[in-house]
Amino acid sequence: MTARTLMIQGTTSDAGKSTLVTGLCRVLRRRGVRVAPFKPQNMALNSAVTADGGEIDRAQAVQAQACGLEPHTDMNPVLLKPNTDVGAQVIIRGRAIGNMNARDYHDYKCIAHAAVLESYVSLARHYETIVVEGAGSPAEINLRDGDIANMGFAEAVDCPVILIADIDRGGVFAHLVGTLALLSESERARVAGFVINRFRGDMALLQPGLDWLKQHTGKPVLGVLPYLHGLHIEAEDALPRALTPSGCAPLATLSPTGEGLKIIVPALPRISNHTDFDPLRLHPQADVRFIGPDEAVPPADLIILPGSKSVRTDLAWLRAQGWEQAIHRHLRYGGKLIGICGGFQMLGKHIHDPHGLEGEPGSAGGLGLLDMETTLEREKQLRNACGRLVVGDATISGYEIHAGITRGPALGKPAAHLTHGPDGAISDDGAILGTYLHGLFESYDACTALLAWAGLHAPQSMDYHRLRESAIDRLADAVELHLDTGRLFKLMDCTAVPA
């Protein structure tokens, strides 16, 4: 069986490709269609562990949830995880094969293209419909040769393309018309219509522009999605879009009583899996702030060191930004400290990278707060895990993605007992906790216990999984209300799908 396929491409990064695919997947699932998401190639540092033990981007994991599926490596066969400005770890069908610079990867694309098609064919055998997400923009003419992420893929599998643009950025008509102009004739013919995203205002004022766009291009506008205030869909890679004037993300608003926990997170240059903090951002009793470069480290109840794709480099950045002294001062005044994955590794005495997995081979001194050291090894640890947190004996679940193996006396007091064994460490005075487990705040028992441990009086429970489901449903409702779903289904040959 050949799956019906529709591809969503964007005029820019963050145009709304991921959200539109997520919404369409949920709409199709509601109508009884066996649907799966697919992204041929992605560049991101937020990743998830799949049911088959591999690694894909988190956006495709969320899209899988919208389809009612467990994430699978076939949903994102090529993942690039940048570890420098010119290089990235290359992950093919869930497994890291090594680091490449841009030139080397360009030469490798023919092999990557074969992996992309193999994964697509595998999905097409099992699902009726595949909704595909492009990457960046198809008009990036410097990347057209050997393209596997946008039109190169669409032409290989002969699928229609919808082009989405973000009106909130400004210049939406220039984005759409300019993108079309830079495509080849066959690629332009493949574009079946446009979607405009994040509109706020009077539709009557937008309508003349929509009419002009159709007349000028000969292609229909399939709908205008409104700006969905407060919508939470996990970010593909970038830190939260809305920024305060100081440049750090404003996160949850504290409860009306003003009682809450102040939490700060360094915005590391190679921060990974910052989606770990989404449950805290949404918690009504937490005030979470990412602290960017050259910002003073403010007082807080809790400091969390996040994951990193380049631990030694990010640790050097922390030191240069004054975080080491700030952390010691924070601990002297009774604050609590958590390190997650790369942040956990930073808490030890040394970090060794003998194979140069994250940069030049070598070692670096850690913060020395826990008696342990970490060696990066070629084989990555990838697994979903559950168990109990030592703090509050709370149930916990999450996932591990790390190359480091940590050893030392500090591990004699683990932070958690998971099904596969002990995890992390907690300091003798109970002020410092380190773990390899991503997603630990998604478990509301663990989140509540950790907030209480950090000093929050009477923390409220919050069901993050229910909130994520509600957000996906809200997005799907908007797609059904504001897009021409009948025409979209016809493009996918889903004319028999009931409303």
C-alpha positions as CSV (number, residue, x, y, z in Angstrom):
1,M,0.0,0.0,0.0
2,T,1.3,3.5,-0.9
3,A,0.4,6.1,1.7
4,R,-1.2,9.4,0.7
5,T,1.3,12.2,1.4
6,L,1.2,15.9,2.0
7,M,4.2,18.1,2.7
8,I,4.2,21.3,4.7
9,Q,7.1,23.7,3.8
10,G,7.7,27.1,5.2
11,T,9.0,30.4,3.9
12,T,11.3,30.7,6.9
13,S,12.3,28.8,10.0
14,D,9.6,29.0,12.7
15,A,6.9,29.8,10.2
16,G,4.6,27.3,11.7
17,K,5.5,24.0,9.9
18,S,5.7,21.9,13.1
19,T,2.4,23.3,14.5
20,L,0.5,22.9,11.3
21,V,1.7,19.3,10.9
22,T,0.8,18.6,14.5
23,G,-2.7,20.0,14.0
24,L,-3.3,18.2,10.8
25,C,-2.2,14.9,12.4
26,R,-4.7,15.3,15.2
27,V,-7.5,16.3,12.8
28,L,-6.9,13.2,10.7
29,R,-6.6,10.9,13.7
30,R,-10.0,12.3,15.0
31,R,-11.5,11.2,11.6
32,G,-10.2,7.7,11.9
33,V,-7.3,8.0,9.5
34,R,-4.1,6.0,10.3
35,V,-1.7,8.9,10.0
36,A,2.0,9.3,10.8
37,P,4.3,12.3,10.8
38,F,7.6,12.5,8.9
39,K,10.5,14.9,8.7
40,P,13.3,13.9,6.3
41,Q,16.0,16.0,7.9
42,N,16.1,18.2,11.0
43,M,18.7,20.3,12.7
44,A,17.9,20.6,16.4
45,L,19.2,20.0,19.9
46,N,15.9,18.9,21.5
47,S,15.5,15.2,20.9
48,A,13.5,12.3,22.2
49,V,14.1,8.5,22.6
50,T,11.9,6.4,20.4
51,A,10.0,3.1,21.1
52,D,12.7,1.3,19.0
53,G,15.5,2.7,21.0
54,G,16.7,5.5,18.8
55,E,16.8,9.3,18.8
56,I,14.6,11.8,16.9
57,D,13.7,15.4,17.1
58,R,11.1,16.3,19.8
59,A,8.8,18.0,17.3
60,Q,8.2,14.6,15.6
61,A,7.7,13.0,19.0
62,V,4.9,15.6,19.7
63,Q,3.5,15.0,16.2
64,A,3.5,11.2,17.0
65,Q,1.5,12.0,20.1
66,A,-1.0,13.9,18.0
67,C,-1.4,10.7,15.9
68,G,-1.8,8.6,19.0
69,L,1.5,6.8,18.2
70,E,4.8,6.0,20.0
71,P,7.7,7.9,18.4
72,H,9.7,5.8,15.9
73,T,13.1,6.5,14.3
74,D,11.5,6.3,10.8
75,M,9.6,9.6,11.6
76,N,12.9,11.6,11.5
77,P,15.6,9.6,9.7
78,V,18.2,12.4,9.7
79,L,18.9,14.5,12.7
80,L,21.7,17.0,12.9
81,K,22.8,18.1,16.4
82,P,25.1,21.1,16.2
83,N,28.1,21.0,18.5
84,T,30.0,23.9,16.9
85,D,29.1,26.8,14.5
86,V,30.3,24.7,11.6
87,G,29.8,21.1,12.6
88,A,27.2,18.7,14.0
89,Q,26.7,15.2,15.2
90,V,24.9,13.3,12.4
91,I,22.2,10.8,13.5
92,I,20.9,8.4,10.9
93,R,17.7,6.5,11.6
94,G,18.1,7.0,15.3
95,R,21.9,6.3,15.7
96,A,24.8,8.7,15.8
97,I,27.3,7.9,13.1
98,G,29.8,10.7,14.0
99,N,30.6,14.4,13.6
100,M,30.7,16.2,10.3
101,N,31.4,19.7,9.2
102,A,29.1,21.3,6.6
103,R,31.2,20.3,3.6
104,D,31.6,16.7,4.7
105,Y,27.8,16.4,5.3
106,H,27.1,17.9,1.9
107,D,29.2,15.0,0.4
108,Y,27.4,12.5,2.6
109,K,23.9,13.6,1.5
110,C,23.5,10.9,-1.1
111,I,23.8,8.3,1.7
112,A,21.4,10.3,3.9
113,H,19.0,10.6,1.0
114,A,18.8,6.8,0.8
115,A,18.1,6.6,4.5
116,V,15.3,9.1,4.2
117,L,13.6,7.2,1.4
118,E,14.0,3.9,3.3
119,S,12.3,5.4,6.3
120,Y,9.5,6.9,4.2
121,V,8.8,3.6,2.5
122,S,8.7,1.9,5.8
123,L,6.1,4.3,7.2
124,A,4.1,4.1,3.9
125,R,3.7,0.4,4.4
126,H,2.0,0.8,7.8
127,Y,0.0,4.1,7.5
128,E,-2.7,5.4,5.2
129,T,-1.5,9.0,5.3
130,I,1.8,10.7,6.0
131,V,2.1,14.4,6.8
132,V,5.6,15.6,6.1
133,E,7.4,18.6,7.6
134,G,10.1,20.5,5.6
135,A,13.1,22.2,7.2
136,G,13.9,25.9,7.0
137,S,12.9,27.2,3.6
138,P,12.9,25.6,0.1
139,A,14.2,28.9,-1.2
140,E,17.6,28.5,0.4
141,I,19.3,28.3,-3.0
142,N,22.8,27.7,-1.5
143,L,21.4,24.4,-0.1
144,R,19.5,23.2,-3.2
145,D,22.1,20.9,-4.6
146,G,21.3,17.4,-3.2
147,D,18.4,18.7,-1.1
148,I,16.6,16.0,0.9
149,A,14.7,18.3,3.3
150,N,12.3,20.2,1.1
151,M,11.5,20.1,-2.6
152,G,14.2,17.4,-3.2
153,F,12.1,15.1,-1.1
154,A,8.8,16.2,-2.4
155,E,9.9,15.6,-6.0
156,A,11.4,12.2,-5.1
157,V,8.1,10.9,-3.7
158,D,5.8,13.1,-5.9
159,C,3.7,14.7,-3.2
160,P,1.9,18.1,-3.1
161,V,3.3,20.9,-1.0
162,I,1.5,23.5,1.1
163,L,3.6,26.7,1.8
164,I,3.1,28.3,5.2
165,A,4.2,31.8,6.2
166,D,4.1,33.7,9.5
167,I,2.3,37.1,9.2
168,D,3.4,38.1,12.7
169,R,6.9,38.6,11.3
170,G,5.7,41.1,8.7
171,G,6.2,40.9,5.0
172,V,4.1,37.8,4.6
173,F,3.2,38.4,0.9
174,A,6.8,39.1,0.0
175,H,7.8,35.8,1.8
176,L,5.3,33.8,-0.2
177,V,5.8,35.4,-3.6
178,G,9.6,35.5,-3.1
179,T,9.8,31.9,-2.2
180,L,7.8,30.8,-5.2
181,A,10.0,33.0,-7.5
182,L,13.1,31.1,-6.3
183,L,11.7,27.6,-7.0
184,S,12.0,25.8,-10.3
185,E,9.1,25.5,-12.6
186,S,8.3,21.9,-11.5
187,E,8.6,22.9,-7.9
188,R,6.2,25.9,-8.3
189,A,3.7,23.6,-9.9
190,R,4.0,21.3,-6.9
191,V,2.8,24.0,-4.5
192,A,-0.9,23.5,-4.1
193,G,-1.7,26.5,-1.9
194,F,-0.8,28.7,1.0
195,V,-1.5,28.9,4.7
196,I,-0.9,32.1,6.6
197,N,-0.1,31.7,10.3
198,R,-0.3,33.8,13.5
199,F,-2.8,36.4,12.2
200,R,-4.3,38.8,14.7
201,G,-6.6,41.6,13.5
202,D,-9.6,42.2,11.3
203,M,-9.8,39.6,8.5
204,A,-11.6,42.2,6.3
205,L,-8.4,44.2,6.2
206,L,-6.4,41.1,5.2
207,Q,-8.8,39.9,2.5
208,P,-7.6,42.3,-0.3
209,G,-4.1,40.9,0.1
210,L,-5.4,37.3,0.0
211,D,-7.3,38.1,-3.2
212,W,-4.2,39.7,-4.8
213,L,-2.1,36.7,-3.8
214,K,-4.4,34.3,-5.5
215,Q,-4.6,36.4,-8.6
216,H,-0.9,37.0,-8.8
217,T,0.2,33.4,-8.2
218,G,-2.8,31.4,-9.4
219,K,-2.7,29.5,-6.1
220,P,-5.4,29.5,-3.4
221,V,-5.0,30.5,0.2
222,L,-6.2,27.5,2.1
223,G,-6.8,29.3,5.3
224,V,-5.5,31.8,7.9
225,L,-4.6,30.5,11.3
226,P,-5.1,32.9,14.2
227,Y,-2.5,33.8,16.7
228,L,-3.2,31.3,19.4
229,H,-2.3,33.2,22.6
230,G,-0.8,31.0,25.3
231,L,-0.6,27.9,23.0
232,H,2.1,25.5,24.3
233,I,3.6,23.2,21.8
234,E,7.1,22.0,22.6
235,A,9.7,24.0,20.7
236,E,11.7,22.2,18.0
237,D,14.9,23.8,18.9
238,A,15.0,27.5,19.8
239,L,14.4,28.9,23.2
240,P,10.9,30.2,23.8
241,R,10.1,32.9,21.3
242,A,8.7,35.6,23.5
243,L,11.5,37.4,25.2
244,T,11.6,40.1,27.9
245,P,13.5,43.3,27.1
246,S,16.5,41.9,28.9
247,G,16.6,38.9,26.5
248,C,15.5,36.1,28.8
249,A,12.3,34.2,28.4
250,P,9.5,35.2,30.6
251,L,7.8,32.0,31.7
252,A,5.0,31.3,34.1
253,T,3.2,34.1,36.0
254,L,3.2,33.6,39.7
255,S,0.1,33.0,41.7
256,P,-2.0,36.0,42.7
257,T,-0.6,35.7,46.3
258,G,2.9,36.3,44.9
259,E,4.1,33.1,46.6
260,G,6.3,31.1,44.3
261,L,9.7,29.7,43.6
262,K,12.3,31.7,41.7
263,I,14.2,29.4,39.3
264,I,17.0,30.4,36.9
265,V,18.6,28.5,34.1
266,P,21.7,29.5,32.1
267,A,21.0,29.8,28.4
268,L,24.0,27.8,27.4
269,P,25.3,28.4,23.8
270,R,24.7,24.6,23.1
271,I,21.7,24.1,25.4
272,S,19.9,20.8,24.6
273,N,16.5,19.6,25.6
274,H,15.4,22.8,27.1
275,T,11.9,21.4,26.9
276,D,12.8,19.8,30.2
277,F,11.7,23.2,31.7
278,D,8.3,23.5,30.0
279,P,6.4,22.0,32.9
280,L,8.0,24.5,35.2
281,R,7.3,27.4,32.8
282,L,3.6,26.5,32.9
283,H,3.5,25.9,36.7
284,P,1.5,28.7,38.4
285,Q,3.9,28.8,41.4
286,A,7.2,28.9,39.5
287,D,9.0,32.0,38.1
288,V,11.5,30.5,35.6
289,R,14.0,32.6,33.7
290,F,16.7,31.8,31.2
291,I,19.7,34.0,31.8
292,G,21.5,34.9,28.6
293,P,25.0,36.1,27.9
294,D,26.3,39.1,29.8
295,E,23.3,39.2,32.1
296,A,23.9,39.4,35.9
297,V,23.0,36.2,37.7
298,P,20.0,37.1,39.9
299,P,19.1,35.7,43.3
300,A,17.0,32.6,43.1
301,D,15.7,29.7,45.1
302,L,16.8,27.1,42.6
303,I,19.5,27.0,39.9
304,I,19.2,24.3,37.2
305,L,22.1,23.5,34.9
306,P,20.5,22.2,31.7
307,G,21.7,19.6,29.1
308,S,24.4,20.6,26.7
309,K,25.6,19.3,23.3
310,S,29.1,20.6,24.1
311,V,29.7,20.2,27.8
312,R,33.3,21.4,28.1
313,T,32.7,24.4,25.9
314,D,29.5,25.4,27.7
315,L,31.2,25.0,31.0
316,A,33.9,27.4,29.9
317,W,31.2,29.8,28.9
318,L,29.6,29.5,32.3
319,R,32.8,30.3,34.0
320,A,33.5,33.3,31.7
321,Q,30.0,34.6,32.6
322,G,30.6,34.4,36.3
323,W,28.3,31.5,37.0
324,E,30.8,29.5,39.1
325,Q,31.1,32.2,41.7
326,A,27.4,32.8,41.6
327,I,26.6,29.1,42.2
328,H,28.9,28.9,45.2
329,R,27.3,32.1,46.6
330,H,23.8,30.6,45.9
331,L,24.7,27.4,47.8
332,R,26.2,29.4,50.8
333,Y,22.9,31.2,51.2
334,G,20.9,28.0,51.2
335,G,19.8,27.7,47.6
336,K,19.3,24.4,45.8
337,L,21.0,23.2,42.6
338,I,20.0,20.7,40.0
339,G,22.2,19.4,37.1
340,I,20.5,17.6,34.2
341,C,22.5,15.4,31.8
342,G,25.4,17.7,30.7
343,G,24.6,19.9,33.6
344,F,25.0,16.9,35.9
345,Q,28.4,16.2,34.3
346,M,29.5,19.8,35.0
347,L,28.9,19.2,38.8
348,G,31.8,16.7,39.0
349,K,35.6,17.1,39.2
350,H,36.5,16.4,35.6
351,I,35.0,15.8,32.2
352,H,37.1,13.8,29.7
353,D,36.5,13.6,26.0
354,P,39.3,11.3,24.7
355,H,37.7,10.7,21.3
356,G,36.8,14.3,20.6
357,L,33.1,13.6,20.5
358,E,32.1,17.2,21.4
359,G,35.2,19.1,20.1
360,E,38.9,18.7,20.4
361,P,40.0,15.6,22.4
362,G,41.0,16.5,26.0
363,S,39.8,17.1,29.5
364,A,38.4,19.9,31.6
365,G,38.0,20.6,35.2
366,G,34.4,20.5,36.4
367,L,32.7,22.6,39.1
368,G,33.9,20.1,41.7
369,L,30.6,20.1,43.7
370,L,30.2,16.3,43.5
371,D,33.0,13.7,43.9
372,M,32.8,12.1,40.5
373,E,34.1,12.5,36.9
374,T,32.7,11.8,33.5
375,T,34.2,10.2,30.4
376,L,32.5,10.7,27.0
377,E,32.3,7.4,25.2
378,R,31.4,6.6,21.6
379,E,28.3,4.5,22.4
380,K,25.4,6.8,23.3
381,Q,23.0,5.8,26.1
382,L,19.4,6.0,24.8
383,R,16.5,4.7,26.8
384,N,13.2,5.6,28.3
385,A,13.1,5.0,32.0
386,C,10.9,5.2,35.1
387,G,11.4,4.6,38.8
388,R,11.4,6.6,42.0
389,L,13.1,9.8,43.0
390,V,14.9,9.8,46.3
391,V,13.4,13.2,47.1
392,G,10.0,12.5,48.5
393,D,10.0,9.0,47.2
394,A,8.1,10.3,44.2
395,T,7.4,8.3,41.1
396,I,9.4,9.5,38.1
397,S,9.7,8.9,34.3
398,G,11.7,10.3,31.5
399,Y,14.4,9.5,29.1
400,E,18.2,9.4,28.8
401,I,20.3,10.7,25.9
402,H,24.0,10.9,26.7
403,A,27.4,9.8,25.7
404,G,29.0,10.3,29.1
405,I,29.7,7.6,31.6
406,T,30.0,9.0,35.2
407,R,31.9,7.3,37.9
408,G,32.9,8.2,41.5
409,P,31.9,8.1,45.2
410,A,29.1,10.6,44.7
411,L,27.1,8.0,42.9
412,G,26.9,6.0,46.2
413,K,24.0,8.4,47.0
414,P,21.8,8.2,43.9
415,A,19.2,10.8,43.1
416,A,16.8,8.2,41.7
417,H,16.3,4.4,41.5
418,L,15.2,3.5,38.0
419,T,14.2,0.2,36.6
420,H,17.6,-0.3,35.0
421,G,19.5,0.8,38.2
422,P,20.5,3.9,40.2
423,D,20.7,7.2,38.5
424,G,22.6,10.4,39.4
425,A,23.6,11.7,42.8
426,I,22.6,13.9,45.6
427,S,25.0,15.7,47.9
428,D,25.5,14.8,51.5
429,D,23.8,18.0,52.6
430,G,20.9,17.5,50.3
431,A,21.4,20.8,48.5
432,I,22.7,19.5,45.1
433,L,21.0,16.9,42.9
434,G,22.2,15.6,39.6
435,T,20.5,13.2,37.1
436,Y,20.8,11.9,33.6
437,L,17.0,11.8,33.3
438,H,15.4,14.3,30.9
439,G,11.7,15.0,31.4
440,L,11.8,14.7,35.2
441,F,9.4,17.6,35.7
442,E,6.8,16.1,33.5
443,S,5.9,13.5,36.2
444,Y,3.7,15.6,38.4
445,D,4.7,13.6,41.6
446,A,8.3,14.2,40.9
447,C,7.8,17.9,40.0
448,T,5.8,18.5,43.2
449,A,8.5,16.8,45.3
450,L,11.3,18.7,43.7
451,L,9.6,22.1,44.1
452,A,9.0,21.3,47.8
453,W,12.6,20.2,48.1
454,A,13.7,23.5,46.6
455,G,11.7,25.5,49.2
456,L,8.2,26.0,47.7
457,H,5.5,25.8,50.4
458,A,2.5,23.7,49.6
459,P,3.3,23.1,45.8
460,Q,0.3,22.5,43.6
461,S,0.1,19.4,41.4
462,M,0.0,20.0,37.7
463,D,-0.8,17.4,35.0
464,Y,1.6,18.3,32.2
465,H,0.6,15.5,30.0
466,R,-3.1,16.6,30.1
467,L,-2.0,20.2,29.3
468,R,0.0,19.0,26.3
469,E,-3.0,17.0,25.0
470,S,-5.2,20.0,25.5
471,A,-2.8,22.2,23.5
472,I,-2.8,19.7,20.6
473,D,-6.6,19.5,20.6
474,R,-6.8,23.3,20.7
475,L,-4.5,23.5,17.7
476,A,-6.5,20.9,15.8
477,D,-9.7,22.8,16.6
478,A,-8.1,25.9,15.0
479,V,-7.1,23.9,11.9
480,E,-10.6,22.6,11.5
481,L,-12.2,26.0,12.0
482,H,-9.9,28.2,9.9
483,L,-8.5,26.0,7.1
484,D,-10.2,24.5,4.1
485,T,-9.9,20.9,5.3
486,G,-12.0,19.6,2.5
487,R,-9.4,20.9,-0.1
488,L,-6.6,19.6,2.1
489,F,-8.1,16.1,2.3
490,K,-8.6,16.1,-1.4
491,L,-4.9,16.8,-1.9
492,M,-4.3,13.7,0.2
493,D,-7.0,11.8,-1.6
494,C,-9.0,11.7,1.6
495,T,-12.3,12.6,0.0
496,A,-14.1,9.9,1.9
497,V,-13.0,11.1,5.3
498,P,-16.1,12.0,7.3
499,A,-16.4,15.3,9.0
